[in-house]
Amino acid sequence: MLGNDYEGWAGEKWLDIRQISTLAPIMRARLDLCKQKGFDAVEPDNIDGYTNATGFPLTAQDQLDYNIWLANEAHARGSRSA
């Protein structure tokens, strides 16, 4: 599930976003925490993996599927995704 290093950010790695079912519990917990803290919105970052050397053969459709899933999860908690 962990891919190549994210250039310029020590310790950050790309994730295999094609594995939404594996990432879902982690991302849902993060979104739940945002809601608990009263955030109005979330701004996902590094959501252009298909244009980078992630270590995975990601397509634009893979990225779109993940981005839509993530936006829907944020909206389900009353948050706007920026």
Distance bins in CASP14 RR format, pairs under 12 A and 6 or more apart:
PFRMAT RR
TARGET T0000
AUTHOR 0000-0000-0000
RMODE 2
METHOD distances of the structure
MODEL  1
1 13 0 0 0 0 1 0 0 0 0 0 0
1 14 0 0 0 0 1 0 0 0 0 0 0
1 15 1 0 0 1 0 0 0 0 0 0 0
1 16 1 0 1 0 0 0 0 0 0 0 0
1 17 0 0 0 0 1 0 0 0 0 0 0
1 18 0 0 0 0 1 0 0 0 0 0 0
1 19 1 0 1 0 0 0 0 0 0 0 0
1 20 0 0 0 0 0 1 0 0 0 0 0
1 21 0 0 0 0 0 1 0 0 0 0 0
1 22 1 0 1 0 0 0 0 0 0 0 0
1 23 1 0 0 1 0 0 0 0 0 0 0
1 26 0 0 0 0 0 1 0 0 0 0 0
1 54 0 0 0 0 0 1 0 0 0 0 0
1 55 0 0 0 0 0 1 0 0 0 0 0
1 56 0 0 0 0 1 0 0 0 0 0 0
2 11 0 0 0 0 0 1 0 0 0 0 0
2 12 0 0 0 0 0 1 0 0 0 0 0
2 13 1 0 1 0 0 0 0 0 0 0 0
2 14 1 0 0 1 0 0 0 0 0 0 0
2 15 1 0 0 1 0 0 0 0 0 0 0
2 16 1 0 0 1 0 0 0 0 0 0 0
2 19 0 0 0 0 0 1 0 0 0 0 0
2 22 0 0 0 0 0 1 0 0 0 0 0
2 23 0 0 0 0 0 1 0 0 0 0 0
2 54 0 0 0 0 0 1 0 0 0 0 0
2 55 0 0 0 0 1 0 0 0 0 0 0
2 56 0 0 0 0 1 0 0 0 0 0 0
3 11 0 0 0 0 0 1 0 0 0 0 0
3 12 0 0 0 0 0 1 0 0 0 0 0
3 13 1 0 1 0 0 0 0 0 0 0 0
3 14 1 0 1 0 0 0 0 0 0 0 0
3 15 1 0 0 1 0 0 0 0 0 0 0
3 16 1 0 0 1 0 0 0 0 0 0 0
3 17 0 0 0 0 0 1 0 0 0 0 0
3 18 0 0 0 0 0 1 0 0 0 0 0
3 19 0 0 0 0 0 1 0 0 0 0 0
3 49 0 0 0 0 0 1 0 0 0 0 0
3 52 0 0 0 0 0 1 0 0 0 0 0
3 53 0 0 0 0 1 0 0 0 0 0 0
3 54 1 0 1 0 0 0 0 0 0 0 0
3 55 1 0 1 0 0 0 0 0 0 0 0
3 56 1 0 0 1 0 0 0 0 0 0 0
3 57 0 0 0 0 0 1 0 0 0 0 0
3 58 0 0 0 0 0 1 0 0 0 0 0
4 11 0 0 0 0 0 1 0 0 0 0 0
4 12 0 0 0 0 0 1 0 0 0 0 0
4 13 1 0 0 1 0 0 0 0 0 0 0
4 14 1 0 1 0 0 0 0 0 0 0 0
4 15 0 0 0 0 0 1 0 0 0 0 0
4 16 0 0 0 0 0 1 0 0 0 0 0
4 49 0 0 0 0 0 1 0 0 0 0 0
4 52 0 0 0 0 1 0 0 0 0 0 0
4 53 1 0 1 0 0 0 0 0 0 0 0
4 54 1 0 1 0 0 0 0 0 0 0 0
4 55 1 0 1 0 0 0 0 0 0 0 0
4 56 0 0 0 0 1 0 0 0 0 0 0
4 58 0 0 0 0 0 1 0 0 0 0 0
5 11 1 0 0 1 0 0 0 0 0 0 0
5 12 1 0 0 1 0 0 0 0 0 0 0
5 13 1 0 1 0 0 0 0 0 0 0 0
5 14 1 0 0 1 0 0 0 0 0 0 0
5 52 0 0 0 0 0 1 0 0 0 0 0
5 53 0 0 0 0 1 0 0 0 0 0 0
5 54 0 0 0 0 1 0 0 0 0 0 0
5 55 0 0 0 0 1 0 0 0 0 0 0
6 12 1 1 0 0 0 0 0 0 0 0 0
6 13 1 0 0 1 0 0 0 0 0 0 0
6 14 1 0 0 1 0 0 0 0 0 0 0
6 15 0 0 0 0 1 0 0 0 0 0 0
6 45 0 0 0 0 1 0 0 0 0 0 0
6 46 1 0 0 1 0 0 0 0 0 0 0
6 48 0 0 0 0 0 1 0 0 0 0 0
6 49 0 0 0 0 1 0 0 0 0 0 0
6 52 0 0 0 0 1 0 0 0 0 0 0
6 53 0 0 0 0 0 1 0 0 0 0 0
6 54 0 0 0 0 1 0 0 0 0 0 0
6 55 0 0 0 0 0 1 0 0 0 0 0
7 13 0 0 0 0 0 1 0 0 0 0 0
7 14 0 0 0 0 1 0 0 0 0 0 0
7 46 0 0 0 0 0 1 0 0 0 0 0
7 49 0 0 0 0 0 1 0 0 0 0 0
7 52 0 0 0 0 1 0 0 0 0 0 0
7 53 0 0 0 0 1 0 0 0 0 0 0
7 54 0 0 0 0 0 1 0 0 0 0 0
8 46 0 0 0 0 0 1 0 0 0 0 0
8 52 0 0 0 0 0 1 0 0 0 0 0
9 45 0 0 0 0 0 1 0 0 0 0 0
9 46 0 0 0 0 1 0 0 0 0 0 0
12 45 0 0 0 0 1 0 0 0 0 0 0
12 46 1 0 0 1 0 0 0 0 0 0 0
12 52 0 0 0 0 0 1 0 0 0 0 0
12 54 0 0 0 0 0 1 0 0 0 0 0
13 46 0 0 0 0 0 1 0 0 0 0 0
13 49 0 0 0 0 0 1 0 0 0 0 0
13 52 0 0 0 0 0 1 0 0 0 0 0
13 53 0 0 0 0 0 1 0 0 0 0 0
13 54 0 0 0 0 1 0 0 0 0 0 0
13 55 0 0 0 0 1 0 0 0 0 0 0
13 56 0 0 0 0 0 1 0 0 0 0 0
14 23 0 0 0 0 0 1 0 0 0 0 0
14 46 1 0 0 1 0 0 0 0 0 0 0
14 47 0 0 0 0 0 1 0 0 0 0 0
14 48 0 0 0 0 0 1 0 0 0 0 0
14 49 1 0 0 1 0 0 0 0 0 0 0
14 50 0 0 0 0 0 1 0 0 0 0 0
14 51 0 0 0 0 0 1 0 0 0 0 0
14 52 1 0 0 1 0 0 0 0 0 0 0
14 53 0 0 0 0 1 0 0 0 0 0 0
14 54 1 1 0 0 0 0 0 0 0 0 0
14 55 1 0 0 1 0 0 0 0 0 0 0
14 56 1 0 0 1 0 0 0 0 0 0 0
14 58 0 0 0 0 1 0 0 0 0 0 0
14 63 0 0 0 0 0 1 0 0 0 0 0
14 66 0 0 0 0 0 1 0 0 0 0 0
15 22 0 0 0 0 1 0 0 0 0 0 0
15 23 1 0 0 1 0 0 0 0 0 0 0
15 24 0 0 0 0 0 1 0 0 0 0 0
15 26 0 0 0 0 1 0 0 0 0 0 0
15 27 0 0 0 0 1 0 0 0 0 0 0
15 44 0 0 0 0 0 1 0 0 0 0 0
15 45 0 0 0 0 0 1 0 0 0 0 0
15 46 0 0 0 0 1 0 0 0 0 0 0
15 47 0 0 0 0 0 1 0 0 0 0 0
15 49 0 0 0 0 1 0 0 0 0 0 0
15 52 0 0 0 0 0 1 0 0 0 0 0
15 54 0 0 0 0 1 0 0 0 0 0 0
15 55 0 0 0 0 0 1 0 0 0 0 0
15 56 0 0 0 0 1 0 0 0 0 0 0
15 58 0 0 0 0 0 1 0 0 0 0 0
15 62 0 0 0 0 0 1 0 0 0 0 0
15 63 0 0 0 0 0 1 0 0 0 0 0
15 66 0 0 0 0 1 0 0 0 0 0 0
15 70 0 0 0 0 0 1 0 0 0 0 0
16 22 1 0 0 1 0 0 0 0 0 0 0
16 23 0 0 0 0 1 0 0 0 0 0 0
16 49 0 0 0 0 0 1 0 0 0 0 0
16 50 0 0 0 0 0 1 0 0 0 0 0
16 54 1 0 0 1 0 0 0 0 0 0 0
16 55 0 0 0 0 1 0 0 0 0 0 0
16 56 1 0 1 0 0 0 0 0 0 0 0
16 57 0 0 0 0 1 0 0 0 0 0 0
16 58 1 0 0 1 0 0 0 0 0 0 0
16 62 0 0 0 0 1 0 0 0 0 0 0
16 63 0 0 0 0 0 1 0 0 0 0 0
16 66 0 0 0 0 1 0 0 0 0 0 0
17 23 1 0 0 1 0 0 0 0 0 0 0
17 24 0 0 0 0 0 1 0 0 0 0 0
17 26 0 0 0 0 0 1 0 0 0 0 0
17 27 0 0 0 0 0 1 0 0 0 0 0
17 44 0 0 0 0 0 1 0 0 0 0 0
17 46 0 0 0 0 1 0 0 0 0 0 0
17 47 0 0 0 0 1 0 0 0 0 0 0
17 48 0 0 0 0 0 1 0 0 0 0 0
17 49 1 0 0 1 0 0 0 0 0 0 0
17 50 0 0 0 0 1 0 0 0 0 0 0
17 52 0 0 0 0 0 1 0 0 0 0 0
17 54 0 0 0 0 1 0 0 0 0 0 0
17 55 0 0 0 0 0 1 0 0 0 0 0
17 56 1 0 0 1 0 0 0 0 0 0 0
17 57 0 0 0 0 0 1 0 0 0 0 0
17 58 1 0 0 1 0 0 0 0 0 0 0
17 59 0 0 0 0 0 1 0 0 0 0 0
17 60 0 0 0 0 0 1 0 0 0 0 0
17 61 0 0 0 0 0 1 0 0 0 0 0
17 62 1 0 0 1 0 0 0 0 0 0 0
17 63 1 0 0 1 0 0 0 0 0 0 0
17 64 0 0 0 0 0 1 0 0 0 0 0
17 65 1 0 0 1 0 0 0 0 0 0 0
17 66 1 1 0 0 0 0 0 0 0 0 0
17 67 0 0 0 0 1 0 0 0 0 0 0
17 68 0 0 0 0 0 1 0 0 0 0 0
17 69 0 0 0 0 1 0 0 0 0 0 0
17 70 0 0 0 0 1 0 0 0 0 0 0
18 49 0 0 0 0 0 1 0 0 0 0 0
18 50 0 0 0 0 0 1 0 0 0 0 0
18 54 0 0 0 0 0 1 0 0 0 0 0
18 55 0 0 0 0 0 1 0 0 0 0 0
18 56 1 0 0 1 0 0 0 0 0 0 0
18 57 0 0 0 0 1 0 0 0 0 0 0
18 58 1 0 0 1 0 0 0 0 0 0 0
18 59 0 0 0 0 1 0 0 0 0 0 0
18 61 0 0 0 0 1 0 0 0 0 0 0
18 62 1 0 1 0 0 0 0 0 0 0 0
18 63 0 0 0 0 1 0 0 0 0 0 0
18 64 0 0 0 0 0 1 0 0 0 0 0
18 65 0 0 0 0 1 0 0 0 0 0 0
18 66 1 0 0 1 0 0 0 0 0 0 0
18 69 0 0 0 0 0 1 0 0 0 0 0
19 25 0 0 0 0 0 1 0 0 0 0 0
19 26 0 0 0 0 0 1 0 0 0 0 0
19 27 0 0 0 0 0 1 0 0 0 0 0
19 56 0 0 0 0 1 0 0 0 0 0 0
19 58 0 0 0 0 0 1 0 0 0 0 0
19 62 0 0 0 0 0 1 0 0 0 0 0
19 65 0 0 0 0 0 1 0 0 0 0 0
19 66 0 0 0 0 1 0 0 0 0 0 0
19 69 0 0 0 0 0 1 0 0 0 0 0
20 26 0 0 0 0 0 1 0 0 0 0 0
20 27 0 0 0 0 1 0 0 0 0 0 0
20 28 0 0 0 0 0 1 0 0 0 0 0
20 62 0 0 0 0 1 0 0 0 0 0 0
20 63 0 0 0 0 0 1 0 0 0 0 0
20 65 1 0 0 1 0 0 0 0 0 0 0
20 66 1 0 0 1 0 0 0 0 0 0 0
20 67 0 0 0 0 0 1 0 0 0 0 0
20 68 0 0 0 0 0 1 0 0 0 0 0
20 69 1 0 1 0 0 0 0 0 0 0 0
20 70 0 0 0 0 1 0 0 0 0 0 0
20 72 0 0 0 0 0 1 0 0 0 0 0
20 73 0 0 0 0 1 0 0 0 0 0 0
21 27 0 0 0 0 0 1 0 0 0 0 0
21 28 0 0 0 0 0 1 0 0 0 0 0
21 66 0 0 0 0 0 1 0 0 0 0 0
21 69 0 0 0 0 0 1 0 0 0 0 0
22 28 0 0 0 0 0 1 0 0 0 0 0
22 66 0 0 0 0 0 1 0 0 0 0 0
23 29 0 0 0 0 0 1 0 0 0 0 0
23 30 0 0 0 0 0 1 0 0 0 0 0
23 31 0 0 0 0 0 1 0 0 0 0 0
23 44 0 0 0 0 0 1 0 0 0 0 0
23 65 0 0 0 0 0 1 0 0 0 0 0
23 66 1 0 0 1 0 0 0 0 0 0 0
23 69 0 0 0 0 1 0 0 0 0 0 0
23 70 0 0 0 0 1 0 0 0 0 0 0
23 73 0 0 0 0 0 1 0 0 0 0 0
24 30 0 0 0 0 0 1 0 0 0 0 0
24 31 0 0 0 0 0 1 0 0 0 0 0
24 32 0 0 0 0 0 1 0 0 0 0 0
24 66 0 0 0 0 0 1 0 0 0 0 0
24 69 1 0 0 1 0 0 0 0 0 0 0
24 70 0 0 0 0 1 0 0 0 0 0 0
24 72 0 0 0 0 0 1 0 0 0 0 0
24 73 1 0 0 1 0 0 0 0 0 0 0
25 31 0 0 0 0 0 1 0 0 0 0 0
25 32 0 0 0 0 0 1 0 0 0 0 0
25 73 0 0 0 0 0 1 0 0 0 0 0
26 32 0 0 0 0 0 1 0 0 0 0 0
26 33 0 0 0 0 0 1 0 0 0 0 0
26 70 0 0 0 0 0 1 0 0 0 0 0
26 73 0 0 0 0 0 1 0 0 0 0 0
27 33 0 0 0 0 0 1 0 0 0 0 0
27 34 0 0 0 0 0 1 0 0 0 0 0
27 42 0 0 0 0 1 0 0 0 0 0 0
27 44 0 0 0 0 1 0 0 0 0 0 0
27 47 0 0 0 0 0 1 0 0 0 0 0
27 66 0 0 0 0 1 0 0 0 0 0 0
27 67 0 0 0 0 0 1 0 0 0 0 0
27 69 0 0 0 0 1 0 0 0 0 0 0
27 70 1 0 0 1 0 0 0 0 0 0 0
27 71 0 0 0 0 0 1 0 0 0 0 0
27 72 0 0 0 0 0 1 0 0 0 0 0
27 73 1 0 0 1 0 0 0 0 0 0 0
27 74 0 0 0 0 1 0 0 0 0 0 0
27 76 0 0 0 0 0 1 0 0 0 0 0
27 77 0 0 0 0 0 1 0 0 0 0 0
27 81 0 0 0 0 0 1 0 0 0 0 0
28 34 0 0 0 0 0 1 0 0 0 0 0
28 35 0 0 0 0 0 1 0 0 0 0 0
28 42 0 0 0 0 0 1 0 0 0 0 0
28 69 0 0 0 0 0 1 0 0 0 0 0
28 70 0 0 0 0 1 0 0 0 0 0 0
28 72 0 0 0 0 0 1 0 0 0 0 0
28 73 1 0 0 1 0 0 0 0 0 0 0
28 74 0 0 0 0 0 1 0 0 0 0 0
28 76 0 0 0 0 1 0 0 0 0 0 0
28 77 0 0 0 0 1 0 0 0 0 0 0
29 35 0 0 0 0 0 1 0 0 0 0 0
29 36 0 0 0 0 0 1 0 0 0 0 0
29 73 0 0 0 0 0 1 0 0 0 0 0
29 77 0 0 0 0 0 1 0 0 0 0 0
30 36 0 0 0 0 0 1 0 0 0 0 0
30 37 0 0 0 0 0 1 0 0 0 0 0
30 39 0 0 0 0 0 1 0 0 0 0 0
30 42 0 0 0 0 1 0 0 0 0 0 0
30 44 0 0 0 0 1 0 0 0 0 0 0
30 45 0 0 0 0 0 1 0 0 0 0 0
30 70 0 0 0 0 0 1 0 0 0 0 0
30 73 0 0 0 0 1 0 0 0 0 0 0
30 74 0 0 0 0 0 1 0 0 0 0 0
30 77 0 0 0 0 0 1 0 0 0 0 0
30 79 0 0 0 0 0 1 0 0 0 0 0
31 37 0 0 0 0 0 1 0 0 0 0 0
31 38 0 0 0 0 0 1 0 0 0 0 0
31 39 0 0 0 0 1 0 0 0 0 0 0
31 41 0 0 0 0 0 1 0 0 0 0 0
31 42 1 0 0 1 0 0 0 0 0 0 0
31 44 0 0 0 0 1 0 0 0 0 0 0
31 69 0 0 0 0 0 1 0 0 0 0 0
31 70 0 0 0 0 1 0 0 0 0 0 0
31 71 0 0 0 0 0 1 0 0 0 0 0
31 72 0 0 0 0 0 1 0 0 0 0 0
31 73 1 0 1 0 0 0 0 0 0 0 0
31 74 1 0 1 0 0 0 0 0 0 0 0
31 75 0 0 0 0 1 0 0 0 0 0 0
31 76 0 0 0 0 1 0 0 0 0 0 0
31 77 1 0 1 0 0 0 0 0 0 0 0
31 78 0 0 0 0 1 0 0 0 0 0 0
31 79 1 0 0 1 0 0 0 0 0 0 0
31 81 0 0 0 0 1 0 0 0 0 0 0
32 38 0 0 0 0 0 1 0 0 0 0 0
32 39 0 0 0 0 0 1 0 0 0 0 0
32 42 0 0 0 0 0 1 0 0 0 0 0
32 73 0 0 0 0 1 0 0 0 0 0 0
32 74 0 0 0 0 0 1 0 0 0 0 0
32 76 0 0 0 0 0 1 0 0 0 0 0
32 77 1 0 0 1 0 0 0 0 0 0 0
32 78 0 0 0 0 0 1 0 0 0 0 0
32 79 0 0 0 0 0 1 0 0 0 0 0
33 39 0 0 0 0 1 0 0 0 0 0 0
33 42 0 0 0 0 0 1 0 0 0 0 0
33 77 0 0 0 0 0 1 0 0 0 0 0
33 79 0 0 0 0 0 1 0 0 0 0 0
34 40 0 0 0 0 1 0 0 0 0 0 0
34 41 0 0 0 0 1 0 0 0 0 0 0
34 42 1 0 1 0 0 0 0 0 0 0 0
34 43 0 0 0 0 0 1 0 0 0 0 0
34 44 0 0 0 0 0 1 0 0 0 0 0
34 73 0 0 0 0 0 1 0 0 0 0 0
34 74 0 0 0 0 1 0 0 0 0 0 0
34 77 1 0 0 1 0 0 0 0 0 0 0
34 78 0 0 0 0 0 1 0 0 0 0 0
34 79 1 0 0 1 0 0 0 0 0 0 0
34 80 0 0 0 0 0 1 0 0 0 0 0
34 81 0 0 0 0 0 1 0 0 0 0 0
34 82 0 0 0 0 0 1 0 0 0 0 0
35 41 0 0 0 0 0 1 0 0 0 0 0
35 42 0 0 0 0 1 0 0 0 0 0 0
35 73 0 0 0 0 0 1 0 0 0 0 0
35 74 0 0 0 0 1 0 0 0 0 0 0
35 75 0 0 0 0 0 1 0 0 0 0 0
35 76 0 0 0 0 1 0 0 0 0 0 0
35 77 1 0 1 0 0 0 0 0 0 0 0
35 78 1 0 0 1 0 0 0 0 0 0 0
35 79 1 0 0 1 0 0 0 0 0 0 0
35 80 0 0 0 0 0 1 0 0 0 0 0
36 77 0 0 0 0 1 0 0 0 0 0 0
36 79 0 0 0 0 0 1 0 0 0 0 0
37 77 0 0 0 0 0 1 0 0 0 0 0
37 79 0 0 0 0 0 1 0 0 0 0 0
38 77 0 0 0 0 0 1 0 0 0 0 0
38 78 0 0 0 0 0 1 0 0 0 0 0
38 79 0 0 0 0 1 0 0 0 0 0 0
39 74 0 0 0 0 1 0 0 0 0 0 0
39 77 0 0 0 0 1 0 0 0 0 0 0
39 78 0 0 0 0 1 0 0 0 0 0 0
39 79 1 0 0 1 0 0 0 0 0 0 0
39 80 0 0 0 0 1 0 0 0 0 0 0
39 81 0 0 0 0 0 1 0 0 0 0 0
39 82 0 0 0 0 0 1 0 0 0 0 0
40 74 0 0 0 0 0 1 0 0 0 0 0
40 77 0 0 0 0 0 1 0 0 0 0 0
40 78 0 0 0 0 1 0 0 0 0 0 0
40 79 1 0 0 1 0 0 0 0 0 0 0
40 80 1 0 0 1 0 0 0 0 0 0 0
40 81 0 0 0 0 0 1 0 0 0 0 0
40 82 0 0 0 0 1 0 0 0 0 0 0
41 71 0 0 0 0 0 1 0 0 0 0 0
41 74 1 0 0 1 0 0 0 0 0 0 0
41 75 0 0 0 0 0 1 0 0 0 0 0
41 77 0 0 0 0 0 1 0 0 0 0 0
41 78 0 0 0 0 1 0 0 0 0 0 0
41 79 1 0 1 0 0 0 0 0 0 0 0
41 80 1 0 1 0 0 0 0 0 0 0 0
41 81 1 0 0 1 0 0 0 0 0 0 0
41 82 1 0 1 0 0 0 0 0 0 0 0
42 70 0 0 0 0 1 0 0 0 0 0 0
42 71 0 0 0 0 1 0 0 0 0 0 0
42 73 0 0 0 0 1 0 0 0 0 0 0
42 74 1 0 1 0 0 0 0 0 0 0 0
42 75 0 0 0 0 0 1 0 0 0 0 0
42 76 0 0 0 0 0 1 0 0 0 0 0
42 77 0 0 0 0 1 0 0 0 0 0 0
42 78 0 0 0 0 0 1 0 0 0 0 0
42 79 1 0 1 0 0 0 0 0 0 0 0
42 80 1 0 0 1 0 0 0 0 0 0 0
42 81 1 0 1 0 0 0 0 0 0 0 0
42 82 1 0 0 1 0 0 0 0 0 0 0
43 70 0 0 0 0 0 1 0 0 0 0 0
43 71 0 0 0 0 0 1 0 0 0 0 0
43 74 0 0 0 0 1 0 0 0 0 0 0
43 79 0 0 0 0 0 1 0 0 0 0 0
43 80 0 0 0 0 1 0 0 0 0 0 0
43 81 1 0 0 1 0 0 0 0 0 0 0
43 82 1 0 1 0 0 0 0 0 0 0 0
44 63 0 0 0 0 0 1 0 0 0 0 0
44 66 0 0 0 0 1 0 0 0 0 0 0
44 67 1 0 0 1 0 0 0 0 0 0 0
44 68 0 0 0 0 0 1 0 0 0 0 0
44 69 0 0 0 0 0 1 0 0 0 0 0
44 70 1 0 1 0 0 0 0 0 0 0 0
44 71 0 0 0 0 1 0 0 0 0 0 0
44 73 0 0 0 0 0 1 0 0 0 0 0
44 74 0 0 0 0 1 0 0 0 0 0 0
44 79 0 0 0 0 0 1 0 0 0 0 0
44 80 0 0 0 0 0 1 0 0 0 0 0
44 81 1 0 0 1 0 0 0 0 0 0 0
44 82 0 0 0 0 1 0 0 0 0 0 0
45 67 0 0 0 0 0 1 0 0 0 0 0
45 70 0 0 0 0 0 1 0 0 0 0 0
45 81 0 0 0 0 0 1 0 0 0 0 0
45 82 0 0 0 0 0 1 0 0 0 0 0
46 52 0 0 0 0 1 0 0 0 0 0 0
46 54 0 0 0 0 1 0 0 0 0 0 0
46 58 0 0 0 0 0 1 0 0 0 0 0
46 63 0 0 0 0 0 1 0 0 0 0 0
46 66 0 0 0 0 0 1 0 0 0 0 0
46 67 0 0 0 0 0 1 0 0 0 0 0
46 70 0 0 0 0 0 1 0 0 0 0 0
47 54 0 0 0 0 0 1 0 0 0 0 0
47 58 0 0 0 0 0 1 0 0 0 0 0
47 60 0 0 0 0 0 1 0 0 0 0 0
47 62 0 0 0 0 0 1 0 0 0 0 0
47 63 1 0 0 1 0 0 0 0 0 0 0
47 64 0 0 0 0 1 0 0 0 0 0 0
47 65 0 0 0 0 0 1 0 0 0 0 0
47 66 1 0 0 1 0 0 0 0 0 0 0
47 67 1 0 1 0 0 0 0 0 0 0 0
47 68 0 0 0 0 0 1 0 0 0 0 0
47 69 0 0 0 0 0 1 0 0 0 0 0
47 70 1 0 0 1 0 0 0 0 0 0 0
47 71 0 0 0 0 1 0 0 0 0 0 0
47 81 0 0 0 0 1 0 0 0 0 0 0
47 82 0 0 0 0 0 1 0 0 0 0 0
48 54 0 0 0 0 1 0 0 0 0 0 0
48 58 0 0 0 0 1 0 0 0 0 0 0
48 60 0 0 0 0 1 0 0 0 0 0 0
48 62 0 0 0 0 0 1 0 0 0 0 0
48 63 1 0 0 1 0 0 0 0 0 0 0
48 64 0 0 0 0 0 1 0 0 0 0 0
48 66 0 0 0 0 0 1 0 0 0 0 0
48 67 0 0 0 0 1 0 0 0 0 0 0
49 55 0 0 0 0 1 0 0 0 0 0 0
49 56 0 0 0 0 1 0 0 0 0 0 0
49 57 0 0 0 0 0 1 0 0 0 0 0
49 58 1 0 1 0 0 0 0 0 0 0 0
49 59 0 0 0 0 0 1 0 0 0 0 0
49 60 0 0 0 0 1 0 0 0 0 0 0
49 62 0 0 0 0 1 0 0 0 0 0 0
49 63 1 0 0 1 0 0 0 0 0 0 0
49 64 0 0 0 0 0 1 0 0 0 0 0
49 66 0 0 0 0 1 0 0 0 0 0 0
49 67 0 0 0 0 0 1 0 0 0 0 0
50 56 0 0 0 0 1 0 0 0 0 0 0
50 57 0 0 0 0 1 0 0 0 0 0 0
50 58 1 0 1 0 0 0 0 0 0 0 0
50 59 1 0 1 0 0 0 0 0 0 0 0
50 60 1 0 1 0 0 0 0 0 0 0 0
50 61 0 0 0 0 1 0 0 0 0 0 0
50 62 1 0 0 1 0 0 0 0 0 0 0
50 63 1 0 1 0 0 0 0 0 0 0 0
50 64 0 0 0 0 1 0 0 0 0 0 0
50 65 0 0 0 0 0 1 0 0 0 0 0
50 66 0 0 0 0 1 0 0 0 0 0 0
50 67 0 0 0 0 0 1 0 0 0 0 0
51 58 0 0 0 0 1 0 0 0 0 0 0
51 59 0 0 0 0 0 1 0 0 0 0 0
51 60 0 0 0 0 1 0 0 0 0 0 0
51 62 0 0 0 0 0 1 0 0 0 0 0
51 63 0 0 0 0 1 0 0 0 0 0 0
52 58 0 0 0 0 1 0 0 0 0 0 0
52 63 0 0 0 0 0 1 0 0 0 0 0
54 62 0 0 0 0 0 1 0 0 0 0 0
54 63 0 0 0 0 0 1 0 0 0 0 0
54 66 0 0 0 0 0 1 0 0 0 0 0
56 62 0 0 0 0 1 0 0 0 0 0 0
56 63 0 0 0 0 0 1 0 0 0 0 0
56 66 0 0 0 0 0 1 0 0 0 0 0
57 63 0 0 0 0 0 1 0 0 0 0 0
58 64 0 0 0 0 0 1 0 0 0 0 0
58 65 0 0 0 0 0 1 0 0 0 0 0
58 66 0 0 0 0 1 0 0 0 0 0 0
58 67 0 0 0 0 0 1 0 0 0 0 0
59 65 0 0 0 0 1 0 0 0 0 0 0
59 66 0 0 0 0 0 1 0 0 0 0 0
60 66 0 0 0 0 0 1 0 0 0 0 0
60 67 0 0 0 0 0 1 0 0 0 0 0
61 67 0 0 0 0 0 1 0 0 0 0 0
61 68 0 0 0 0 0 1 0 0 0 0 0
62 68 0 0 0 0 0 1 0 0 0 0 0
62 69 0 0 0 0 0 1 0 0 0 0 0
63 69 0 0 0 0 0 1 0 0 0 0 0
63 70 0 0 0 0 0 1 0 0 0 0 0
64 70 0 0 0 0 0 1 0 0 0 0 0
64 71 0 0 0 0 0 1 0 0 0 0 0
65 71 0 0 0 0 0 1 0 0 0 0 0
65 72 0 0 0 0 0 1 0 0 0 0 0
66 72 0 0 0 0 0 1 0 0 0 0 0
66 73 0 0 0 0 0 1 0 0 0 0 0
67 73 0 0 0 0 0 1 0 0 0 0 0
67 74 0 0 0 0 0 1 0 0 0 0 0
67 81 0 0 0 0 1 0 0 0 0 0 0
68 74 0 0 0 0 0 1 0 0 0 0 0
68 75 0 0 0 0 0 1 0 0 0 0 0
68 81 0 0 0 0 0 1 0 0 0 0 0
69 75 0 0 0 0 0 1 0 0 0 0 0
69 76 0 0 0 0 0 1 0 0 0 0 0
69 81 0 0 0 0 0 1 0 0 0 0 0
70 76 0 0 0 0 0 1 0 0 0 0 0
70 77 0 0 0 0 0 1 0 0 0 0 0
70 79 0 0 0 0 0 1 0 0 0 0 0
70 81 1 0 0 1 0 0 0 0 0 0 0
70 82 0 0 0 0 0 1 0 0 0 0 0
71 77 0 0 0 0 0 1 0 0 0 0 0
71 78 0 0 0 0 0 1 0 0 0 0 0
71 79 0 0 0 0 1 0 0 0 0 0 0
71 80 0 0 0 0 1 0 0 0 0 0 0
71 81 1 0 1 0 0 0 0 0 0 0 0
71 82 0 0 0 0 0 1 0 0 0 0 0
72 78 0 0 0 0 0 1 0 0 0 0 0
72 79 0 0 0 0 0 1 0 0 0 0 0
72 81 0 0 0 0 1 0 0 0 0 0 0
73 79 0 0 0 0 1 0 0 0 0 0 0
73 81 0 0 0 0 1 0 0 0 0 0 0
74 80 1 0 0 1 0 0 0 0 0 0 0
74 81 1 0 1 0 0 0 0 0 0 0 0
74 82 0 0 0 0 1 0 0 0 0 0 0
75 81 1 0 0 1 0 0 0 0 0 0 0
END
